């Protein structure tokens, strides 16, 4: 989950757009409804190229073919 510093940086960037109460409520609801097993990193650590395969099915104009796999 995003840390406290993320919250403060977000608030500084979006002062008029959101209140502290709405952020606290959002993360409270997120903790109650989303199990830890469903949380993924946004930095693509679960994404990997697969050099072991020779054939790939993808769009013709695709620059890179990737597959998503469990880490």
PyMOL Python script that loads the backbone (N, CA, C, O; Angstrom):
from pymol import cmd

cmd.read_pdbstr("""\
ATOM      1  N   UNK A   1       0.836  -1.190   0.000  1.00  0.00           N
ATOM      2  CA  UNK A   1       0.000   0.000   0.000  1.00  0.00           C
ATOM      3  C   UNK A   1       0.874   1.244   0.000  1.00  0.00           C
ATOM      4  O   UNK A   1       1.975   1.234   0.550  1.00  0.00           O
ATOM      5  N   UNK A   2       0.390   2.305  -0.611  1.00  0.00           N
ATOM      6  CA  UNK A   2       1.149   3.549  -0.589  1.00  0.00           C
ATOM      7  C   UNK A   2       1.359   4.020   0.844  1.00  0.00           C
ATOM      8  O   UNK A   2       0.486   3.866   1.698  1.00  0.00           O
ATOM      9  N   UNK A   3       2.505   4.583   1.085  1.00  0.00           N
ATOM     10  CA  UNK A   3       2.839   5.033   2.428  1.00  0.00           C
ATOM     11  C   UNK A   3       2.354   6.440   2.722  1.00  0.00           C
ATOM     12  O   UNK A   3       1.679   7.072   1.909  1.00  0.00           O
ATOM     13  N   UNK A   4       2.712   6.907   3.896  1.00  0.00           N
ATOM     14  CA  UNK A   4       2.286   8.223   4.356  1.00  0.00           C
ATOM     15  C   UNK A   4       2.884   9.337   3.497  1.00  0.00           C
ATOM     16  O   UNK A   4       2.222  10.341   3.233  1.00  0.00           O
ATOM     17  N   UNK A   5       4.134   9.163   3.061  1.00  0.00           N
ATOM     18  CA  UNK A   5       4.760  10.174   2.208  1.00  0.00           C
ATOM     19  C   UNK A   5       4.007  10.334   0.892  1.00  0.00           C
ATOM     20  O   UNK A   5       3.867  11.447   0.384  1.00  0.00           O
ATOM     21  N   UNK A   6       3.520   9.214   0.336  1.00  0.00           N
ATOM     22  CA  UNK A   6       2.739   9.279  -0.897  1.00  0.00           C
ATOM     23  C   UNK A   6       1.509  10.154  -0.679  1.00  0.00           C
ATOM     24  O   UNK A   6       1.163  10.980  -1.523  1.00  0.00           O
ATOM     25  N   UNK A   7       0.861   9.963   0.454  1.00  0.00           N
ATOM     26  CA  UNK A   7      -0.338  10.744   0.773  1.00  0.00           C
ATOM     27  C   UNK A   7      -0.026  12.235   0.796  1.00  0.00           C
ATOM     28  O   UNK A   7      -0.753  13.030   0.200  1.00  0.00           O
ATOM     29  N   UNK A   8       1.047  12.619   1.478  1.00  0.00           N
ATOM     30  CA  UNK A   8       1.381  14.041   1.582  1.00  0.00           C
ATOM     31  C   UNK A   8       1.772  14.634   0.228  1.00  0.00           C
ATOM     32  O   UNK A   8       1.400  15.766  -0.080  1.00  0.00           O
ATOM     33  N   UNK A   9       2.514  13.884  -0.577  1.00  0.00           N
ATOM     34  CA  UNK A   9       2.867  14.375  -1.908  1.00  0.00           C
ATOM     35  C   UNK A   9       1.620  14.514  -2.782  1.00  0.00           C
ATOM     36  O   UNK A   9       1.480  15.481  -3.531  1.00  0.00           O
ATOM     37  N   UNK A  10       0.719  13.537  -2.676  1.00  0.00           N
ATOM     38  CA  UNK A  10      -0.531  13.598  -3.434  1.00  0.00           C
ATOM     39  C   UNK A  10      -1.345  14.823  -3.032  1.00  0.00           C
ATOM     40  O   UNK A  10      -1.873  15.527  -3.893  1.00  0.00           O
ATOM     41  N   UNK A  11      -1.449  15.078  -1.749  1.00  0.00           N
ATOM     42  CA  UNK A  11      -2.217  16.223  -1.263  1.00  0.00           C
ATOM     43  C   UNK A  11      -1.599  17.541  -1.730  1.00  0.00           C
ATOM     44  O   UNK A  11      -2.325  18.480  -2.058  1.00  0.00           O
ATOM     45  N   UNK A  12      -0.273  17.619  -1.764  1.00  0.00           N
ATOM     46  CA  UNK A  12       0.373  18.847  -2.236  1.00  0.00           C
ATOM     47  C   UNK A  12       0.110  19.086  -3.717  1.00  0.00           C
ATOM     48  O   UNK A  12      -0.020  20.233  -4.145  1.00  0.00           O
ATOM     49  N   UNK A  13       0.032  18.020  -4.499  1.00  0.00           N
ATOM     50  CA  UNK A  13      -0.236  18.162  -5.932  1.00  0.00           C
ATOM     51  C   UNK A  13      -1.701  18.452  -6.217  1.00  0.00           C
ATOM     52  O   UNK A  13      -2.012  19.087  -7.225  1.00  0.00           O
ATOM     53  N   UNK A  14      -2.607  18.002  -5.358  1.00  0.00           N
ATOM     54  CA  UNK A  14      -4.048  18.090  -5.624  1.00  0.00           C
ATOM     55  C   UNK A  14      -4.784  18.745  -4.464  1.00  0.00           C
ATOM     56  O   UNK A  14      -5.723  18.166  -3.919  1.00  0.00           O
ATOM     57  N   UNK A  15      -4.374  19.924  -4.090  1.00  0.00           N
ATOM     58  CA  UNK A  15      -4.925  20.563  -2.897  1.00  0.00           C
ATOM     59  C   UNK A  15      -6.424  20.791  -2.968  1.00  0.00           C
ATOM     60  O   UNK A  15      -7.123  20.536  -1.987  1.00  0.00           O
ATOM     61  N   UNK A  16      -6.937  21.257  -4.082  1.00  0.00           N
ATOM     62  CA  UNK A  16      -8.358  21.581  -4.175  1.00  0.00           C
ATOM     63  C   UNK A  16      -9.203  20.395  -4.614  1.00  0.00           C
ATOM     64  O   UNK A  16     -10.429  20.445  -4.509  1.00  0.00           O
ATOM     65  N   UNK A  17      -8.583  19.339  -5.099  1.00  0.00           N
ATOM     66  CA  UNK A  17      -9.325  18.245  -5.709  1.00  0.00           C
ATOM     67  C   UNK A  17      -9.847  17.212  -4.711  1.00  0.00           C
ATOM     68  O   UNK A  17     -10.819  16.516  -5.005  1.00  0.00           O
ATOM     69  N   UNK A  18      -9.229  17.101  -3.550  1.00  0.00           N
ATOM     70  CA  UNK A  18      -9.593  16.020  -2.643  1.00  0.00           C
ATOM     71  C   UNK A  18      -9.380  16.448  -1.193  1.00  0.00           C
ATOM     72  O   UNK A  18      -8.520  17.278  -0.897  1.00  0.00           O
ATOM     73  N   UNK A  19     -10.170  15.874  -0.304  1.00  0.00           N
ATOM     74  CA  UNK A  19     -10.012  16.189   1.114  1.00  0.00           C
ATOM     75  C   UNK A  19      -9.309  15.037   1.825  1.00  0.00           C
ATOM     76  O   UNK A  19      -9.291  13.909   1.330  1.00  0.00           O
ATOM     77  N   UNK A  20      -8.742  15.324   2.964  1.00  0.00           N
ATOM     78  CA  UNK A  20      -8.064  14.293   3.759  1.00  0.00           C
ATOM     79  C   UNK A  20      -9.047  13.187   4.134  1.00  0.00           C
ATOM     80  O   UNK A  20      -8.695  12.007   4.116  1.00  0.00           O
ATOM     81  N   UNK A  21     -10.272  13.565   4.471  1.00  0.00           N
ATOM     82  CA  UNK A  21     -11.275  12.582   4.877  1.00  0.00           C
ATOM     83  C   UNK A  21     -11.585  11.594   3.750  1.00  0.00           C
ATOM     84  O   UNK A  21     -11.761  10.401   3.997  1.00  0.00           O
ATOM     85  N   UNK A  22     -11.652  12.092   2.515  1.00  0.00           N
ATOM     86  CA  UNK A  22     -11.956  11.186   1.405  1.00  0.00           C
ATOM     87  C   UNK A  22     -10.809  10.208   1.155  1.00  0.00           C
ATOM     88  O   UNK A  22     -11.049   9.056   0.793  1.00  0.00           O
ATOM     89  N   UNK A  23      -9.563  10.656   1.343  1.00  0.00           N
ATOM     90  CA  UNK A  23      -8.415   9.752   1.189  1.00  0.00           C
ATOM     91  C   UNK A  23      -8.414   8.701   2.288  1.00  0.00           C
ATOM     92  O   UNK A  23      -8.199   7.520   2.013  1.00  0.00           O
ATOM     93  N   UNK A  24      -8.650   9.112   3.518  1.00  0.00           N
ATOM     94  CA  UNK A  24      -8.693   8.161   4.636  1.00  0.00           C
ATOM     95  C   UNK A  24      -9.810   7.153   4.423  1.00  0.00           C
ATOM     96  O   UNK A  24      -9.621   5.959   4.659  1.00  0.00           O
ATOM     97  N   UNK A  25     -10.967   7.615   3.982  1.00  0.00           N
ATOM     98  CA  UNK A  25     -12.091   6.718   3.719  1.00  0.00           C
ATOM     99  C   UNK A  25     -11.764   5.740   2.588  1.00  0.00           C
ATOM    100  O   UNK A  25     -12.106   4.561   2.668  1.00  0.00           O
ATOM    101  N   UNK A  26     -11.102   6.231   1.534  1.00  0.00           N
ATOM    102  CA  UNK A  26     -10.732   5.368   0.407  1.00  0.00           C
ATOM    103  C   UNK A  26      -9.830   4.223   0.868  1.00  0.00           C
ATOM    104  O   UNK A  26     -10.094   3.062   0.553  1.00  0.00           O
ATOM    105  N   UNK A  27      -8.765   4.542   1.612  1.00  0.00           N
ATOM    106  CA  UNK A  27      -7.841   3.494   2.047  1.00  0.00           C
ATOM    107  C   UNK A  27      -8.473   2.572   3.081  1.00  0.00           C
ATOM    108  O   UNK A  27      -8.133   1.391   3.143  1.00  0.00           O
ATOM    109  N   UNK A  28      -9.373   3.087   3.879  1.00  0.00           N
ATOM    110  CA  UNK A  28     -10.094   2.244   4.825  1.00  0.00           C
ATOM    111  C   UNK A  28     -10.953   1.232   4.076  1.00  0.00           C
ATOM    112  O   UNK A  28     -10.946   0.045   4.401  1.00  0.00           O
ATOM    113  N   UNK A  29     -11.692   1.701   3.072  1.00  0.00           N
ATOM    114  CA  UNK A  29     -12.502   0.796   2.248  1.00  0.00           C
ATOM    115  C   UNK A  29     -11.634  -0.194   1.490  1.00  0.00           C
ATOM    116  O   UNK A  29     -12.001  -1.360   1.343  1.00  0.00           O
ATOM    117  N   UNK A  30     -10.488   0.262   1.009  1.00  0.00           N
ATOM    118  CA  UNK A  30      -9.576  -0.614   0.272  1.00  0.00           C
ATOM    119  C   UNK A  30      -9.070  -1.747   1.164  1.00  0.00           C
ATOM    120  O   UNK A  30      -9.033  -2.902   0.738  1.00  0.00           O
ATOM    121  N   UNK A  31      -8.686  -1.427   2.387  1.00  0.00           N
ATOM    122  CA  UNK A  31      -8.209  -2.459   3.324  1.00  0.00           C
ATOM    123  C   UNK A  31      -9.298  -3.484   3.636  1.00  0.00           C
ATOM    124  O   UNK A  31      -9.014  -4.673   3.776  1.00  0.00           O
ATOM    125  N   UNK A  32     -10.539  -3.024   3.743  1.00  0.00           N
ATOM    126  CA  UNK A  32     -11.640  -3.923   4.092  1.00  0.00           C
ATOM    127  C   UNK A  32     -12.056  -4.826   2.938  1.00  0.00           C
ATOM    128  O   UNK A  32     -12.490  -5.954   3.172  1.00  0.00           O
ATOM    129  N   UNK A  33     -11.934  -4.359   1.704  1.00  0.00           N
ATOM    130  CA  UNK A  33     -12.486  -5.109   0.571  1.00  0.00           C
ATOM    131  C   UNK A  33     -11.461  -5.840  -0.281  1.00  0.00           C
ATOM    132  O   UNK A  33     -11.820  -6.799  -0.963  1.00  0.00           O
ATOM    133  N   UNK A  34     -10.198  -5.425  -0.269  1.00  0.00           N
ATOM    134  CA  UNK A  34      -9.195  -6.019  -1.149  1.00  0.00           C
ATOM    135  C   UNK A  34      -8.241  -6.903  -0.353  1.00  0.00           C
ATOM    136  O   UNK A  34      -7.495  -6.404   0.490  1.00  0.00           O
ATOM    137  N   UNK A  35      -8.256  -8.215  -0.613  1.00  0.00           N
ATOM    138  CA  UNK A  35      -7.326  -9.093   0.104  1.00  0.00           C
ATOM    139  C   UNK A  35      -5.880  -8.819  -0.321  1.00  0.00           C
ATOM    140  O   UNK A  35      -5.630  -8.401  -1.452  1.00  0.00           O
ATOM    141  N   UNK A  36      -4.940  -9.054   0.583  1.00  0.00           N
ATOM    142  CA  UNK A  36      -3.528  -8.822   0.300  1.00  0.00           C
ATOM    143  C   UNK A  36      -3.041  -9.615  -0.909  1.00  0.00           C
ATOM    144  O   UNK A  36      -2.128  -9.179  -1.610  1.00  0.00           O
ATOM    145  N   UNK A  37      -3.642 -10.773  -1.155  1.00  0.00           N
ATOM    146  CA  UNK A  37      -3.209 -11.609  -2.279  1.00  0.00           C
ATOM    147  C   UNK A  37      -3.554 -10.994  -3.628  1.00  0.00           C
ATOM    148  O   UNK A  37      -3.019 -11.424  -4.650  1.00  0.00           O
ATOM    149  N   UNK A  38      -4.430 -10.002  -3.656  1.00  0.00           N
ATOM    150  CA  UNK A  38      -4.815  -9.360  -4.913  1.00  0.00           C
ATOM    151  C   UNK A  38      -4.076  -8.049  -5.172  1.00  0.00           C
ATOM    152  O   UNK A  38      -4.408  -7.330  -6.114  1.00  0.00           O
ATOM    153  N   UNK A  39      -3.085  -7.734  -4.353  1.00  0.00           N
ATOM    154  CA  UNK A  39      -2.331  -6.496  -4.520  1.00  0.00           C
ATOM    155  C   UNK A  39      -1.082  -6.791  -5.339  1.00  0.00           C
ATOM    156  O   UNK A  39      -0.292  -7.665  -4.984  1.00  0.00           O
ATOM    157  N   UNK A  40      -0.906  -6.056  -6.438  1.00  0.00           N
ATOM    158  CA  UNK A  40       0.252  -6.217  -7.312  1.00  0.00           C
ATOM    159  C   UNK A  40       1.061  -4.931  -7.329  1.00  0.00           C
ATOM    160  O   UNK A  40       0.538  -3.856  -7.033  1.00  0.00           O
ATOM    161  N   UNK A  41       2.330  -5.041  -7.675  1.00  0.00           N
ATOM    162  CA  UNK A  41       3.173  -3.857  -7.838  1.00  0.00           C
ATOM    163  C   UNK A  41       2.869  -3.203  -9.172  1.00  0.00           C
ATOM    164  O   UNK A  41       2.582  -3.884 -10.156  1.00  0.00           O
ATOM    165  N   UNK A  42       2.932  -1.886  -9.201  1.00  0.00           N
ATOM    166  CA  UNK A  42       2.734  -1.162 -10.451  1.00  0.00           C
ATOM    167  C   UNK A  42       4.042  -1.001 -11.224  1.00  0.00           C
ATOM    168  O   UNK A  42       4.047  -0.434 -12.316  1.00  0.00           O
ATOM    169  N   UNK A  43       5.136  -1.486 -10.678  1.00  0.00           N
ATOM    170  CA  UNK A  43       6.427  -1.328 -11.346  1.00  0.00           C
ATOM    171  C   UNK A  43       6.757  -2.499 -12.268  1.00  0.00           C
ATOM    172  O   UNK A  43       7.912  -2.664 -12.661  1.00  0.00           O
ATOM    173  N   UNK A  44       5.781  -3.299 -12.612  1.00  0.00           N
ATOM    174  CA  UNK A  44       5.891  -4.392 -13.571  1.00  0.00           C
ATOM    175  C   UNK A  44       6.840  -5.500 -13.124  1.00  0.00           C
ATOM    176  O   UNK A  44       7.430  -6.166 -13.975  1.00  0.00           O
ATOM    177  N   UNK A  45       7.007  -5.722 -11.819  1.00  0.00           N
ATOM    178  CA  UNK A  45       7.884  -6.806 -11.379  1.00  0.00           C
ATOM    179  C   UNK A  45       7.302  -8.162 -11.725  1.00  0.00           C
ATOM    180  O   UNK A  45       8.048  -9.139 -11.801  1.00  0.00           O
ATOM    181  N   UNK A  46       6.003  -8.258 -11.935  1.00  0.00           N
ATOM    182  CA  UNK A  46       5.396  -9.532 -12.322  1.00  0.00           C
ATOM    183  C   UNK A  46       5.366  -9.721 -13.833  1.00  0.00           C
ATOM    184  O   UNK A  46       4.851 -10.733 -14.307  1.00  0.00           O
ATOM    185  N   UNK A  47       5.896  -8.789 -14.592  1.00  0.00           N
ATOM    186  CA  UNK A  47       5.912  -8.898 -16.046  1.00  0.00           C
ATOM    187  C   UNK A  47       7.303  -9.354 -16.469  1.00  0.00           C
ATOM    188  O   UNK A  47       8.310  -8.904 -15.922  1.00  0.00           O
ATOM    189  N   UNK A  48       7.344 -10.238 -17.434  1.00  0.00           N
ATOM    190  CA  UNK A  48       8.634 -10.790 -17.839  1.00  0.00           C
ATOM    191  C   UNK A  48       8.609 -11.167 -19.310  1.00  0.00           C
ATOM    192  O   UNK A  48       7.603 -11.670 -19.812  1.00  0.00           O
ATOM    193  N   UNK A  49       9.713 -10.924 -19.999  1.00  0.00           N
ATOM    194  CA  UNK A  49       9.868 -11.468 -21.345  1.00  0.00           C
ATOM    195  C   UNK A  49      10.134 -12.955 -21.193  1.00  0.00           C
ATOM    196  O   UNK A  49      10.701 -13.386 -20.189  1.00  0.00           O
ATOM    197  N   UNK A  50       9.737 -13.725 -22.160  1.00  0.00           N
ATOM    198  CA  UNK A  50       9.974 -15.167 -22.087  1.00  0.00           C
ATOM    199  C   UNK A  50      10.878 -15.584 -23.240  1.00  0.00           C
ATOM    200  O   UNK A  50      10.380 -15.936 -24.309  1.00  0.00           O
ATOM    201  N   UNK A  51      12.203 -15.553 -23.049  1.00  0.00           N
ATOM    202  CA  UNK A  51      13.108 -15.900 -24.134  1.00  0.00           C
ATOM    203  C   UNK A  51      13.112 -17.387 -24.464  1.00  0.00           C
ATOM    204  O   UNK A  51      13.715 -17.786 -25.460  1.00  0.00           O
ATOM    205  N   UNK A  52      12.463 -18.209 -23.665  1.00  0.00           N
ATOM    206  CA  UNK A  52      12.453 -19.644 -23.887  1.00  0.00           C
ATOM    207  C   UNK A  52      11.535 -20.090 -25.006  1.00  0.00           C
ATOM    208  O   UNK A  52      11.671 -21.214 -25.489  1.00  0.00           O
ATOM    209  N   UNK A  53      10.623 -19.269 -25.425  1.00  0.00           N
ATOM    210  CA  UNK A  53       9.686 -19.648 -26.488  1.00  0.00           C
ATOM    211  C   UNK A  53      10.139 -19.084 -27.830  1.00  0.00           C
ATOM    212  O   UNK A  53      10.668 -17.975 -27.907  1.00  0.00           O
ATOM    213  N   UNK A  54       9.923 -19.864 -28.884  1.00  0.00           N
ATOM    214  CA  UNK A  54      10.305 -19.435 -30.221  1.00  0.00           C
ATOM    215  C   UNK A  54       9.139 -18.758 -30.924  1.00  0.00           C
ATOM    216  O   UNK A  54       9.336 -17.747 -31.598  1.00  0.00           O
ATOM    217  N   UNK A  55       7.927 -19.292 -30.782  1.00  0.00           N
ATOM    218  CA  UNK A  55       6.756 -18.741 -31.454  1.00  0.00           C
ATOM    219  C   UNK A  55       5.938 -17.904 -30.477  1.00  0.00           C
ATOM    220  O   UNK A  55       5.771 -18.253 -29.309  1.00  0.00           O
ATOM    221  N   UNK A  56       5.430 -16.779 -31.002  1.00  0.00           N
ATOM    222  CA  UNK A  56       4.640 -15.866 -30.185  1.00  0.00           C
ATOM    223  C   UNK A  56       3.420 -15.450 -30.987  1.00  0.00           C
ATOM    224  O   UNK A  56       3.510 -15.227 -32.195  1.00  0.00           O
ATOM    225  N   UNK A  57       2.282 -15.344 -30.318  1.00  0.00           N
ATOM    226  CA  UNK A  57       1.062 -14.869 -30.952  1.00  0.00           C
ATOM    227  C   UNK A  57       0.800 -13.451 -30.457  1.00  0.00           C
ATOM    228  O   UNK A  57       0.509 -13.245 -29.278  1.00  0.00           O
ATOM    229  N   UNK A  58       0.904 -12.466 -31.364  1.00  0.00           N
ATOM    230  CA  UNK A  58       0.666 -11.071 -30.998  1.00  0.00           C
ATOM    231  C   UNK A  58       0.304 -10.286 -32.257  1.00  0.00           C
ATOM    232  O   UNK A  58       0.331 -10.826 -33.362  1.00  0.00           O
ATOM    233  N   UNK A  59      -0.031  -9.021 -32.084  1.00  0.00           N
ATOM    234  CA  UNK A  59      -0.365  -8.169 -33.226  1.00  0.00           C
ATOM    235  C   UNK A  59       0.860  -7.974 -34.108  1.00  0.00           C
ATOM    236  O   UNK A  59       1.993  -7.992 -33.627  1.00  0.00           O
ATOM    237  N   UNK A  60       0.628  -7.791 -35.385  1.00  0.00           N
ATOM    238  CA  UNK A  60       1.712  -7.654 -36.353  1.00  0.00           C
ATOM    239  C   UNK A  60       2.576  -6.420 -36.081  1.00  0.00           C
ATOM    240  O   UNK A  60       3.793  -6.470 -36.259  1.00  0.00           O
ATOM    241  N   UNK A  61       1.961  -5.316 -35.652  1.00  0.00           N
ATOM    242  CA  UNK A  61       2.712  -4.082 -35.422  1.00  0.00           C
ATOM    243  C   UNK A  61       3.268  -3.968 -34.003  1.00  0.00           C
ATOM    244  O   UNK A  61       3.740  -2.904 -33.603  1.00  0.00           O
ATOM    245  N   UNK A  62       3.215  -5.045 -33.255  1.00  0.00           N
ATOM    246  CA  UNK A  62       3.687  -5.054 -31.878  1.00  0.00           C
ATOM    247  C   UNK A  62       5.217  -4.972 -31.830  1.00  0.00           C
ATOM    248  O   UNK A  62       5.903  -5.710 -32.538  1.00  0.00           O
ATOM    249  N   UNK A  63       5.749  -4.071 -30.991  1.00  0.00           N
ATOM    250  CA  UNK A  63       7.201  -3.916 -30.866  1.00  0.00           C
ATOM    251  C   UNK A  63       7.811  -4.991 -29.969  1.00  0.00           C
ATOM    252  O   UNK A  63       8.884  -5.517 -30.266  1.00  0.00           O
ATOM    253  N   UNK A  64       7.128  -5.316 -28.878  1.00  0.00           N
ATOM    254  CA  UNK A  64       7.632  -6.313 -27.928  1.00  0.00           C
ATOM    255  C   UNK A  64       6.487  -7.207 -27.497  1.00  0.00           C
ATOM    256  O   UNK A  64       5.389  -6.728 -27.213  1.00  0.00           O
ATOM    257  N   UNK A  65       6.735  -8.479 -27.450  1.00  0.00           N
ATOM    258  CA  UNK A  65       5.732  -9.428 -26.962  1.00  0.00           C
ATOM    259  C   UNK A  65       6.117  -9.831 -25.550  1.00  0.00           C
ATOM    260  O   UNK A  65       7.255 -10.232 -25.307  1.00  0.00           O
ATOM    261  N   UNK A  66       5.179  -9.728 -24.618  1.00  0.00           N
ATOM    262  CA  UNK A  66       5.443 -10.086 -23.231  1.00  0.00           C
ATOM    263  C   UNK A  66       4.345 -10.998 -22.730  1.00  0.00           C
ATOM    264  O   UNK A  66       3.238 -11.018 -23.266  1.00  0.00           O
ATOM    265  N   UNK A  67       4.663 -11.741 -21.708  1.00  0.00           N
ATOM    266  CA  UNK A  67       3.639 -12.541 -21.049  1.00  0.00           C
ATOM    267  C   UNK A  67       3.655 -12.204 -19.571  1.00  0.00           C
ATOM    268  O   UNK A  67       4.695 -11.850 -19.014  1.00  0.00           O
ATOM    269  N   UNK A  68       2.513 -12.313 -18.950  1.00  0.00           N
ATOM    270  CA  UNK A  68       2.387 -12.052 -17.522  1.00  0.00           C
ATOM    271  C   UNK A  68       2.438 -13.385 -16.811  1.00  0.00           C
ATOM    272  O   UNK A  68       1.746 -14.329 -17.193  1.00  0.00           O
ATOM    273  N   UNK A  69       3.261 -13.465 -15.770  1.00  0.00           N
ATOM    274  CA  UNK A  69       3.394 -14.717 -15.037  1.00  0.00           C
ATOM    275  C   UNK A  69       3.525 -14.431 -13.553  1.00  0.00           C
ATOM    276  O   UNK A  69       3.921 -13.335 -13.155  1.00  0.00           O
ATOM    277  N   UNK A  70       3.196 -15.409 -12.746  1.00  0.00           N
ATOM    278  CA  UNK A  70       3.349 -15.273 -11.303  1.00  0.00           C
ATOM    279  C   UNK A  70       4.825 -15.278 -10.952  1.00  0.00           C
ATOM    280  O   UNK A  70       5.626 -15.966 -11.585  1.00  0.00           O
ATOM    281  N   UNK A  71       5.174 -14.504  -9.935  1.00  0.00           N
ATOM    282  CA  UNK A  71       6.576 -14.487  -9.521  1.00  0.00           C
ATOM    283  C   UNK A  71       6.842 -15.541  -8.480  1.00  0.00           C
ATOM    284  O   UNK A  71       7.972 -15.675  -8.011  1.00  0.00           O
TER     285      UNK A  71
END
""", "prot")
cmd.dss("prot")
cmd.show_as("cartoon", "prot")
cmd.util.cbc("prot")
cmd.orient("prot")
